[in-house]
Amino acid sequence: MSIYTTMLLLAGAGVLVAGLFYTWAFGKGQKRAHGNLDSQIPGAVQEHAYIRNPIFLTYIIVLSIALLFVVYFAVTTGTGY
């Protein structure tokens, strides 16, 4: 890989990790809020709060697709590490 591609990959990974930590912290902060401003959360979502969270699902799906791209390009170009 070129230096530009490596830098772009590291910058994207940094944004992804920072977004994940921000999302996690924001979710924890919402649990600590004591106001009743929102409606009742359905029971299925309460039992599986992380699995039913679309933001975490997006992270998992995007990481899986990115990993598949990396593996595909590594296999097709024939240049290993």
Residue frames as a rotation matrix with the C-alpha (Angstrom) as fourth column:
MET 1
0.578 0.816 0.000 0.00
0.816 -0.578 0.000 0.00
0.000 0.000 -1.000 0.00
SER 2
-0.106 -0.571 0.814 1.09
0.458 -0.754 -0.470 3.52
0.882 0.323 0.342 -0.60
ILE 3
-0.862 -0.286 -0.418 1.69
0.501 -0.360 -0.787 5.96
0.075 -0.888 0.453 2.24
TYR 4
-0.743 0.652 0.153 -1.42
-0.605 -0.751 0.264 7.91
0.287 0.104 0.952 1.22
THR 5
0.066 0.791 -0.608 -3.63
-0.250 0.603 0.758 4.82
0.966 0.102 0.238 1.49
THR 6
-0.303 -0.259 -0.917 -2.13
0.743 0.539 -0.398 3.91
0.597 -0.802 0.029 4.85
MET 7
-0.996 -0.071 -0.054 -2.67
0.089 -0.806 -0.585 7.41
-0.002 -0.588 0.809 6.22
LEU 8
-0.438 0.898 -0.025 -6.24
-0.722 -0.336 0.605 7.43
0.535 0.283 0.796 4.94
LEU 9
0.068 0.418 -0.906 -6.88
0.185 0.887 0.423 4.03
0.980 -0.197 -0.017 6.51
LEU 10
-0.609 -0.365 -0.705 -5.48
0.741 0.058 -0.669 5.16
0.285 -0.929 0.235 9.86
ALA 11
-0.941 0.312 0.133 -7.50
-0.333 -0.924 -0.190 8.38
0.063 -0.223 0.973 9.79
GLY 12
-0.139 0.939 -0.315 -10.69
-0.579 0.181 0.795 6.47
0.803 0.293 0.519 9.00
ALA 13
-0.049 0.057 -0.997 -10.00
0.558 0.830 0.020 3.94
0.829 -0.555 -0.072 11.74
GLY 14
-0.902 -0.333 -0.275 -9.37
0.415 -0.492 -0.765 6.79
0.119 -0.804 0.582 14.19
VAL 15
-0.656 0.737 0.161 -12.67
-0.691 -0.673 0.266 8.44
0.305 0.063 0.950 13.33
LEU 16
0.073 0.698 -0.712 -14.44
-0.209 0.709 0.674 5.10
0.975 0.099 0.197 13.68
VAL 17
-0.326 -0.268 -0.906 -12.91
0.753 0.506 -0.421 4.37
0.571 -0.820 0.037 17.09
ALA 18
-0.999 -0.036 -0.014 -13.58
0.038 -0.825 -0.564 7.90
0.009 -0.564 0.826 18.34
GLY 19
-0.395 0.918 -0.041 -17.18
-0.723 -0.283 0.631 7.66
0.567 0.279 0.775 17.17
LEU 20
0.036 0.366 -0.930 -17.60
0.245 0.899 0.363 4.31
0.969 -0.241 -0.057 18.88
PHE 21
-0.643 -0.336 -0.688 -16.31
0.732 -0.005 -0.682 5.66
0.226 -0.942 0.250 22.21
TYR 22
-0.928 0.349 0.128 -18.44
-0.363 -0.925 -0.113 8.79
0.079 -0.151 0.985 21.89
THR 23
-0.133 0.920 -0.368 -21.53
-0.514 0.254 0.819 6.72
0.847 0.298 0.439 21.15
TRP 24
-0.113 0.019 -0.993 -20.79
0.601 0.798 -0.053 4.40
0.791 -0.603 -0.101 24.07
ALA 25
-0.884 -0.273 -0.379 -20.29
0.467 -0.501 -0.729 7.31
0.009 -0.821 0.570 26.46
PHE 26
-0.729 0.676 0.112 -23.42
-0.610 -0.715 0.342 9.04
0.311 0.181 0.933 25.22
GLY 27
0.018 0.738 -0.675 -25.45
-0.128 0.671 0.730 5.87
0.992 0.073 0.106 25.75
LYS 28
-0.371 -0.220 -0.902 -24.11
0.811 0.396 -0.430 5.51
0.452 -0.891 0.032 29.29
GLY 29
-0.999 -0.018 -0.031 -24.99
0.029 -0.903 -0.429 9.16
-0.020 -0.430 0.903 29.97
GLN 30
-0.394 0.917 -0.059 -28.55
-0.583 -0.200 0.787 8.60
0.710 0.344 0.614 28.81
LYS 31
-0.036 0.355 -0.934 -28.93
0.492 0.820 0.292 5.79
0.870 -0.449 -0.204 31.36
ARG 32
-0.654 -0.335 -0.678 -27.98
0.754 -0.227 -0.616 8.21
0.053 -0.915 0.401 34.14
ALA 33
-0.806 0.415 0.422 -30.55
-0.269 -0.892 0.364 10.83
0.527 0.180 0.830 33.11
HIS 34
-0.866 0.458 -0.200 -33.39
0.408 0.419 -0.811 11.02
-0.287 -0.784 -0.550 35.60
GLY 35
-0.583 0.685 -0.437 -35.99
-0.656 -0.714 -0.243 12.87
-0.478 0.145 0.866 33.56
ASN 36
-0.314 0.582 0.750 -39.12
0.474 0.781 -0.407 11.25
-0.822 0.228 -0.521 32.15
LEU 37
-0.268 0.154 -0.951 -39.02
-0.578 -0.815 0.031 13.13
-0.771 0.558 0.308 28.88
ASP 38
-0.714 -0.061 -0.698 -39.30
-0.655 0.409 0.635 10.10
0.247 0.910 -0.332 26.60
SER 39
0.441 0.892 -0.094 -41.89
-0.836 0.447 0.319 7.41
0.327 -0.062 0.943 26.20
GLN 40
0.470 -0.191 0.862 -41.53
-0.514 0.735 0.443 3.91
-0.718 -0.651 0.247 27.60
ILE 41
-0.398 -0.674 -0.623 -38.91
-0.918 0.288 0.274 1.72
-0.005 0.681 -0.732 25.88
PRO 42
0.568 0.645 -0.511 -40.31
-0.666 0.725 0.175 -1.61
0.484 0.241 0.841 24.62
GLY 43
0.719 -0.207 0.664 -39.36
-0.477 0.547 0.688 -4.69
-0.505 -0.811 0.295 26.67
ALA 44
0.830 -0.416 0.370 -37.50
0.548 0.730 -0.408 -6.42
-0.100 0.542 0.834 23.81
VAL 45
0.470 -0.669 0.575 -35.25
0.087 -0.614 -0.785 -3.40
0.878 0.419 -0.230 23.41
GLN 46
0.555 -0.239 0.797 -34.66
-0.809 -0.380 0.449 -3.16
0.195 -0.893 -0.404 27.16
GLU 47
0.830 -0.209 0.518 -33.55
-0.064 0.886 0.459 -6.80
-0.554 -0.414 0.722 27.29
HIS 48
0.241 -0.738 0.630 -31.17
0.918 0.383 0.098 -6.44
-0.314 0.555 0.770 24.30
ALA 49
0.733 0.123 -0.669 -30.13
0.118 -0.992 -0.053 -2.80
-0.670 -0.040 -0.741 24.42
TYR 50
-0.167 -0.894 -0.417 -26.84
-0.442 -0.310 0.842 -3.24
-0.881 0.325 -0.344 22.55
ILE 51
-0.665 -0.053 0.745 -28.03
0.501 0.709 0.497 -5.75
-0.554 0.704 -0.445 19.96
ARG 52
0.253 0.883 0.395 -31.05
0.944 -0.136 -0.301 -3.63
-0.212 0.449 -0.868 18.99
ASN 53
0.332 -0.195 -0.923 -29.04
0.088 -0.968 0.236 -0.38
-0.939 -0.159 -0.304 18.82
PRO 54
0.915 0.098 0.391 -28.75
0.382 0.100 -0.919 0.67
-0.129 0.990 0.054 15.15
ILE 55
0.686 -0.727 -0.032 -25.54
-0.720 -0.672 -0.172 2.60
0.103 0.141 -0.985 15.74
PHE 56
-0.061 -0.715 0.697 -23.71
-0.647 0.559 0.518 -0.45
-0.760 -0.420 -0.497 17.07
LEU 57
0.462 0.288 0.839 -25.16
0.386 0.787 -0.482 -2.55
-0.799 0.546 0.252 14.27
THR 58
0.990 -0.126 -0.060 -23.85
-0.118 -0.520 -0.846 -0.01
0.075 0.845 -0.530 11.76
TYR 59
0.255 -0.952 0.169 -20.36
-0.937 -0.200 0.288 -0.22
-0.240 -0.232 -0.943 13.26
ILE 60
-0.048 -0.252 0.967 -20.42
-0.189 0.953 0.239 -4.01
-0.981 -0.171 -0.093 13.06
ILE 61
0.726 0.398 0.562 -21.68
0.442 0.357 -0.823 -4.07
-0.528 0.845 0.083 9.47
VAL 62
0.895 -0.418 -0.155 -19.22
-0.423 -0.685 -0.593 -1.42
0.142 0.596 -0.790 8.24
LEU 63
0.062 -0.914 0.402 -16.28
-0.874 0.144 0.463 -3.12
-0.481 -0.380 -0.790 9.93
SER 64
0.150 0.061 0.987 -17.29
0.134 0.988 -0.081 -6.46
-0.980 0.144 0.140 8.42
ILE 65
0.933 0.227 0.279 -17.56
0.305 -0.089 -0.948 -4.99
-0.191 0.970 -0.152 4.92
ALA 66
0.652 -0.753 -0.090 -14.23
-0.755 -0.635 -0.163 -3.19
0.065 0.174 -0.983 5.29
LEU 67
-0.056 -0.670 0.740 -12.56
-0.591 0.620 0.516 -6.39
-0.804 -0.409 -0.431 6.47
LEU 68
0.472 0.299 0.829 -14.00
0.415 0.754 -0.509 -8.28
-0.778 0.584 0.232 3.51
PHE 69
0.988 -0.144 -0.053 -12.63
-0.125 -0.554 -0.823 -5.64
0.089 0.820 -0.566 1.12
VAL 70
0.294 -0.940 0.171 -9.19
-0.929 -0.239 0.282 -5.84
-0.225 -0.242 -0.944 2.68
VAL 71
-0.067 -0.278 0.958 -9.13
-0.174 0.949 0.263 -9.64
-0.983 -0.149 -0.112 2.51
TYR 72
0.760 0.424 0.492 -10.43
0.390 0.308 -0.868 -9.62
-0.520 0.852 0.068 -1.07
PHE 73
0.882 -0.451 -0.136 -7.83
-0.425 -0.638 -0.642 -7.14
0.203 0.625 -0.754 -2.30
ALA 74
0.083 -0.882 0.464 -5.05
-0.864 0.168 0.474 -8.94
-0.496 -0.441 -0.748 -0.43
VAL 75
0.094 0.020 0.995 -6.02
0.135 0.990 -0.032 -12.26
-0.986 0.137 0.090 -2.04
THR 76
0.849 0.356 0.391 -6.56
0.401 0.048 -0.915 -10.91
-0.344 0.933 -0.102 -5.56
THR 77
0.772 -0.613 -0.166 -3.37
-0.623 -0.677 -0.392 -8.87
0.128 0.406 -0.905 -5.78
GLY 78
0.780 -0.442 -0.443 -1.27
0.336 0.893 -0.300 -11.75
0.528 0.085 0.845 -4.48
THR 79
-0.255 -0.872 0.417 0.91
-0.096 -0.406 -0.909 -9.53
0.962 -0.272 0.021 -2.35
GLY 80
0.552 0.409 -0.727 0.92
0.622 0.380 0.685 -10.73
0.556 -0.830 -0.045 1.21
TYR 81
0.909 -0.212 0.358 2.40
-0.382 -0.768 0.515 -9.11
0.166 -0.605 -0.779 4.24
